Amino acid sequence: MGNGKITYKNSTLSKILFTLSIMIFVFWFVNYKIDIHNYALVGAIFDLLWLFMLIKLCIIPVLSFIHLIREKFNFRSLHLYTFIIAVTNIFLAVFIIK
């Protein structure tokens, strides 16, 4: 009849959220490792972007968790990995990066 193998295709939204969560991780990690305010241009760009990154830091885990519930906790979904990265980002932003 069939081979019984069901393929799973991630949505465009899941790919976008996953990419944004990686970008947020890189943004906060670079801020933690490098004193960016020593460089005027980079410091100015950081000051412009930090509020948007903070908002995304709060919204992305909620969106990915809602979509993860809708997909019935599929382990092949990027929403699961986005949620894990987003929670890690929150942990880093609150407890490690000062």
ChimeraX attribute file (.defattr): number of C-alpha atoms within 10 A of each C-alpha:
attribute: neighborCount
match mode: 1-to-1
recipient: residues
	/A:1	3
	/A:2	5
	/A:3	5
	/A:4	6
	/A:5	6
	/A:6	7
	/A:7	7
	/A:8	10
	/A:9	9
	/A:10	12
	/A:11	11
	/A:12	9
	/A:13	14
	/A:14	20
	/A:15	15
	/A:16	13
	/A:17	22
	/A:18	22
	/A:19	14
	/A:20	18
	/A:21	26
	/A:22	15
	/A:23	13
	/A:24	22
	/A:25	21
	/A:26	13
	/A:27	15
	/A:28	19
	/A:29	15
	/A:30	12
	/A:31	17
	/A:32	15
	/A:33	9
	/A:34	9
	/A:35	11
	/A:36	17
	/A:37	14
	/A:38	9
	/A:39	9
	/A:40	10
	/A:41	11
	/A:42	13
	/A:43	15
	/A:44	12
	/A:45	12
	/A:46	17
	/A:47	13
	/A:48	11
	/A:49	12
	/A:50	15
	/A:51	11
	/A:52	11
	/A:53	19
	/A:54	14
	/A:55	10
	/A:56	17
	/A:57	20
	/A:58	14
	/A:59	12
	/A:60	21
	/A:61	23
	/A:62	14
	/A:63	16
	/A:64	24
	/A:65	17
	/A:66	14
	/A:67	18
	/A:68	21
	/A:69	12
	/A:70	10
	/A:71	13
	/A:72	10
	/A:73	13
	/A:74	13
	/A:75	12
	/A:76	12
	/A:77	20
	/A:78	23
	/A:79	29
	/A:80	22
	/A:81	18
	/A:82	26
	/A:83	22
	/A:84	15
	/A:85	19
	/A:86	27
	/A:87	17
	/A:88	14
	/A:89	22
	/A:90	19
	/A:91	12
	/A:92	16
	/A:93	17
	/A:94	10
	/A:95	8
	/A:96	10
	/A:97	13
	/A:98	8
